[in-house]
């Protein structure tokens, strides 16, 4: 049974930090590119950050470059998103995503709210 379980979301003030984690099980984690997406109310889901199977070549949306860092641990089957200097516009549900050719899995999402 494939599972992607996100954790670490919550309420934070502007300028604060959060660390999201995604625990994967039920598939060969190291064979998948891992991504974080987000979806704000009334908006389409967007790609925030991605990382290759080996942990190299991280890529980021322009809106989060320099503030967010994605990393993965293939020994622990986890991917994390360190989010610093958070802004109100970062408020969204954040989703963990595993992808390879013709196959993709999603987590259930974790809410991040940036507000004073």
C-alpha positions, 0 to 999 in steps of 0.5 A, spaced: 500 500 500 503 506 497 503 512 502 505 519 502 504 522 509 506 529 510 507 533 517 510 539 519 504 544 517 501 549 522 500 557 523 506 561 523 507 569 523 510 572 517 518 571 517 518 565 520 520 558 518 516 551 518 519 544 516 515 539 512 516 532 512 513 527 507 514 519 509 513 514 504 512 507 504 509 502 499 514 503 493 521 504 491 522 511 494 529 511 491 526 510 484 522 516 484 523 524 483 520 527 489 516 534 489 512 539 493 506 542 490 501 547 494 494 549 492 492 556 495 484 557 495 481 559 489 488 557 485 491 551 481 496 547 484 503 549 483 510 546 483 514 549 489 520 544 489 523 538 486 529 533 487 531 528 483 532 520 485 539 521 487 538 528 491 541 532 486 539 537 481 533 541 486 529 546 482 524 551 485 519 555 483 521 563 482 517 565 488 520 560 493 528 561 491 532 563 496 527 561 501 525 554 501 530 548 501 528 541 499 532 535 501 531 527 501 534 521 505 533 515 501 535 511 507 529 513 511 524 514 505 523 521 507 523 528 503 523 535 507 521 542 505 525 547 509 521 553 509 524 560 511 522 567 511 515 565 510 510 570 507 502 570 507 502 568 500 505 562 502 499 560 505 496 553 502 495 546 502 502 543 501 502 536 498 508 531 497 508 528 490 512 522 488 513 521 480 516 517 475 514 515 468 507 513 467 506 513 475 505 518 480 503 518 487 500 524 492 499 525 499 493 528 503 496 534 504 498 539 510 496 546 511 501 552 512 498 558 514 502 564 514 499 570 518 500 575 524 
